[in-house]
Amino acid sequence: MSEAALRTPAELRYIQYHSSKEKTYLSAIRQLISDDLSEPYSIYVYRYFLYQWGDLCFMALDEDDNLIGVVISKLEPHRGGPMRGYIAMLAVREGYRGQGIATELVRKTLDVMIERDADEIALETEVTNTAAMKLYERLGFLRSKRLHRYYLNGNSAFRFMLLIKDNPASSEYEDEAQPQLPIRPPSA
């Protein structure tokens, strides 16, 4: 069994991203996400999220400060309506998966979004990524839409939504026959 497989999440620490950490971690963030996700993101995509919403992004580090996992998110008004959080990227190094690290990273970004008055939170994941879909469903997200050939590799995606407040965007969905999604209470 590899050394990474023997490590537990208790040996990890979770830190909020800050621009002062760019030189130390941006390259590692890009490499981890490049290894884990199918989309090729340019440096400008990372900077778009990290410069504006770095405080919504969290990293899991091992005892040697190596990057083990990361979540990159944003929060802004959606189409002039509800405050929508968006989880853009989530990745955990392969040898550390299945230990709750991704769940903890997502919970941390959700908690900050909720503190900042998010009405809803959205994300997309490939229809073939069953582990990610199970993770988000355990956290209360529901599939709201299938996006045909959404990714550059030709794979389709599911959009997942988590409503934080009751009916934040009822007028947005009047014409779309969207299902009523459950409301997630803030975590303790």
Helices and strands as residue ranges (DSSP letters): H 3-6, G 9-11, E 13-16, G 19-21, H 22-36, H 43-53, G 54-56, E 58-61, E 67-77, E 83-92, G 94-96, H 101-115, E 120-126, H 130-138, E 142-147, E 157-163
